[in-house]
Amino acid sequence: MPEKGLTVGEDGLLRCAWHGNLEDYRRYHDEEWGRPVADDRRLFEKICLEGFQSGLSWLTILRKREAFRAAFAGFDFDAIAEYGGAEVERCLADPGIVRHRGKIVSTINNARRAREMRDEFGSLAAYFWSQEPGGGERPEIVDYDALRANPTSPTSVRISKDLKRRGWTFVGPTTVYAFMQAMGLVNDHLEGCFCRAGIEEMRQRFVRPTAGLGATS
């Protein structure tokens, strides 16, 4: 019998249960979630979409992701930083995305802050990976109870405070921790999930970006 928080799929593989065996959500779990990312566009996209997700389910956002990409120039933050009132109104009229004025304006603001961060660190990737938590912050066993009890972490609190100090918005500690989980700064696939060992191997091979050198895939 699977441990709490795990489920057996039709393929016989044991997985984290949060995808609910929905095909697109399961594919996201298997092929994206937790894999280390150093691409600035993907990092910017994810932190923005986590902001849009606030108060909603990630599945809702995932199913609108292509529409978000179309609305926000593929999350090219140089392009988004030039958006003005006309683009805000265009996004508000777009039924494919979450039409929340505050979150749309936040994405434009955060694009401008992302340019500043790139100028300072060389890339967003260099900044975020410099914040990667040490082993002492991680639970000894990553199980359902450990994750349920810790929707934030000391690192996500620290990053959230620093981003807000830099003028970013919709970047609370819970949002930042979900970003860290998805982008591979931590490996929160549960013990027993077939993805966990593979993700850990990817993280060991992953070349951490260095400030001033730009993103390294």
Disulfide bonds with the S-S distance in Angstrom:
none
